[in-house]
């Protein structure tokens, strides 16, 4: 029976942090990293942190932003996990407070697709970022998206899986049938049913849970 598997992106499917990569293009990477860390440890609301980070990028040229998008990559083993899940008929979604262009660039580079991406965007005017942020996961939460997609796909919530690491993943981790922490932050770990530290360990977990069939090639 089909499952819905929802992944966070920054810190989970990717070890890149999009706003930091963008910040490097205009000399504010350290400020970006500090705001991101505070948000992921639940010391600052995610919406506020995202607005603060976007504001630091005001006037960044779109071409410079594209350089950052092109540097976003999936973790080792992530593409294989996604491919195996989809080959088994599961619905794979990415829910991220990050940005769709970065997710799309990383997936394309890895030669893999997902069924749905729910992400934010950085508006552009006159070839430069406006310093604003828009999208469904600025104020919206990942549990709402998990419940929406599960309903649309006819998947019971008991057969949903959420994989994430930061405070903005807490809502979906708390309602998913299986909550997986990927190297989760201290404030997040208590909400996780299980914790993994690599995509290979995640694949093993999915095999143990019957979500994936064992890979007889065992190529690691």
Helices and strands as residue ranges (DSSP letters): E 4-7, H 18-24, H 29-40, H 46-56, H 62-69, H 78-87, E 91-99, H 100-110, E 116-121, E 124-125, E 128-129, E 134-135, H 142-153, G 157-159, E 160-164, G 167-169, H 170-175, E 178-182, H 186-189, E 194-196, H 199-208
